[in-house]
Amino acid sequence: MEITFSDKKFALLVNDDRKLYKKMGKVRAEKIRLRLNQLRDAGTLEDVRYLAGNYHELTDNRKGQWACDLDQPYRLIFTPHENPIPVNPHGQYIWIEIKGVEVIEIINYHKEK
């Protein structure tokens, strides 16, 4: 799957292991690398749906975004490249039709509530 980044500085950070480890720490940096590799290796978002990492759709003010676990409580947040996001007749997102994502942030979104 194609991965892009909403922020150039973040893209540079995740593509430089030394800087990533220094800024995020060993555990989080390794989880970030693992999750990005899972996404890159996937053909569609459906391919990661049931992998370790708890890939899931977000709701409320984050509807249209997905998250996967890093080190608790941090999550990698991304959105599909497809616009509009494919949905079935019941309004559910069709994961198998999502072939690229844009990583937007790493955050503890539970603090927002």
C-alpha positions in Angstrom: 0.0 0.0 0.0 1.2 3.5 -0.7 2.0 5.6 2.4 2.3 9.4 2.4 2.7 11.8 5.3 0.8 15.0 6.0 3.9 16.7 7.4 7.4 16.7 5.7 9.2 16.9 9.0 7.4 13.8 10.3 8.2 12.0 7.0 11.9 12.9 7.4 11.8 11.7 11.0 10.4 8.3 10.4 12.8 7.7 7.5 15.9 8.3 9.7 16.2 5.6 12.3 18.7 7.5 14.4 16.5 10.6 14.7 13.4 8.5 15.2 14.9 6.6 18.1 16.2 9.8 19.7 12.9 11.6 19.5 10.4 8.8 20.2 12.5 6.4 22.3 13.4 2.8 21.4 10.0 1.1 22.1 7.8 3.7 20.2 10.3 4.0 17.3 10.2 0.2 16.8 6.4 0.1 16.9 6.2 3.0 14.4 8.6 1.1 12.1 6.6 -2.1 12.5 3.2 -0.5 11.8 4.6 1.4 8.7 6.0 -1.8 7.4 2.7 -3.6 7.9 0.9 -0.9 6.0 3.6 -0.8 3.2 3.4 -4.6 2.8 -0.4 -4.6 2.6 -2.3 -4.5 -0.7 -5.3 -2.8 0.9 -6.3 -1.7 4.4 -8.2 -5.0 4.8 -4.9 -6.8 4.8 -3.9 -5.2 8.2 -7.4 -5.2 9.7 -6.8 -8.3 11.9 -3.1 -8.0 12.4 -1.6 -7.2 15.8 -1.8 -3.5 16.2 -5.5 -3.1 16.6 -6.2 -1.3 13.3 -9.6 0.4 13.8 -11.8 3.2 12.5 -12.3 6.2 14.7 -15.6 7.9 15.4 -17.1 11.3 16.4 -14.8 14.2 15.6 -12.2 11.8 14.1 -14.7 10.0 11.7 -12.8 9.2 8.5 -9.6 8.5 10.3 -8.1 5.2 11.4 -5.7 4.3 14.2 -3.3 1.5 15.2 -1.6 0.9 18.5 1.9 1.9 19.2 3.0 1.9 22.9 0.1 2.7 25.2 -1.5 5.1 25.1 -0.1 6.4 21.8 -1.6 5.7 18.3 -0.5 6.2 14.7 -3.4 8.1 13.0 -4.0 8.0 9.3 -6.6 8.7 6.6 -7.3 6.9 3.3 -6.1 8.4 0.1 -9.5 7.6 -1.5 -11.8 10.6 -1.6 -14.6 10.0 -0.9 -13.8 7.0 1.3 -15.6 4.0 -0.2 -18.7 2.9 1.7 -21.3 0.1 1.3 -25.0 0.7 1.1 -25.2 0.7 4.9 -22.6 3.5 5.2 -19.8 1.2 6.5 -16.3 1.9 5.1 -15.0 -0.7 2.6 -11.5 -1.5 3.9 -10.6 -3.6 0.9 -11.0 -0.7 -1.5 -8.6 1.5 0.4 -5.2 1.2 -1.3 -3.2 4.1 0.2 -3.1 6.1 3.4 -1.7 9.4 4.7 -0.2 9.3 8.1 -1.3 12.4 9.9 0.0 12.1 13.5 1.1 10.1 16.5 -1.0 11.1 19.5 -2.8 10.0 22.7 -6.2 10.9 21.4 -7.9 9.7 24.7 -6.6 13.0 26.3 -9.0 14.9 23.9 -12.1 13.6 25.7 
